[in-house]
Amino acid sequence: MRSRIVAMSSSALAAVALSLAGVAPASAYSVLRRVPDATSACDAICFDLASKALGTGDIQTYAAPGVFLASGSNLLPTQDFTGISAGTMGNLCGTPGGIPASAYVCKHPKHFPPSLDAWEWDYDPYGNDTGLCEGAAKAIPGKPVILQVCGALLAGKDLWVPDTLRGTGPGTCLTGRYCPWYNAGGKALLPVVLKVKNPGVQLILANAGTSKTAGNRKQFCMAPGPFVSAAC
């Protein structure tokens, strides 16, 4: 399964490049973007996302039309993602083009304090900004994580917010701690988090649940820079 996904990722790149050639970045947060030199990997600008359930050897990989976990490599441009801060929760909640005030992440400041950053995960093969971000068509359980044009009209569905309190391990959610990542478009009564589909390796949205610690398939670590299997 993993080998097939990696093969799809490599062969899909040409098709992705053609289909995206006419897409202009439409993000409301374009002022925060940093576009590295075009290389075979984003190097220090990029980050790897791994699941506690599958281990750090598998990282997020784009294979149209979704995002999966596949064997990590420093040679696959379909594993090039850049984390961009869209701003703090205090600045984004209830702001036009930001996160709706009714969103779960705006209603629970204990877990998501005003100083906490919300993140775009931009798809940047070879370090080139495509203007596409990881998100979902609807912020409800079961929806696959897909790439869509970044921007304000998505009402937070292209933004991800970590919850350190429901994670495990040392550090922070940006420095190796395993944490659940909430989709900012989730409603107050139906919060959704990133999850590895069970069974499988596809990334989807799932009900956040109420347990003190999120389940292993709902916990992810971020590691900056080139792929290192034991980074988390």
Sequence and secondary structure as in RCSB ss.txt:
>XXXX:A:sequence
MRSRIVAMSSSALAAVALSLAGVAPASAYSVLRRVPDATSACDAICFDLASKALGTGDIQTYAAPGVFLASGSNL
LPTQDFTGISAGTMGNLCGTPGGIPASAYVCKHPKHFPPSLDAWEWDYDPYGNDTGLCEGAAKAIPGKPVILQVC
GALLAGKDLWVPDTLRGTGPGTCLTGRYCPWYNAGGKALLPVVLKVKNPGVQLILANAGTSKTAGNRKQFCMAPG
PFVSAAC
>XXXX:A:secstr
 HHHHHHHHHHHHHHHHHHHTT     TTGGG       SS GGG EEEEETTTEEEEEEEEETTEEEEEE  SS
 GGG EEEEEEEEHHHHBT TTSB TTBHHHH TTTS TT EEEEEEE GGG   SEEEE SSSSTT B EEEE 
SGGGTTTT EEE GGG BSSS TTTT BB EEETT BTTB EEEEE SSSSBEEEEE  S SS  GGG EEEEES
S  TT  
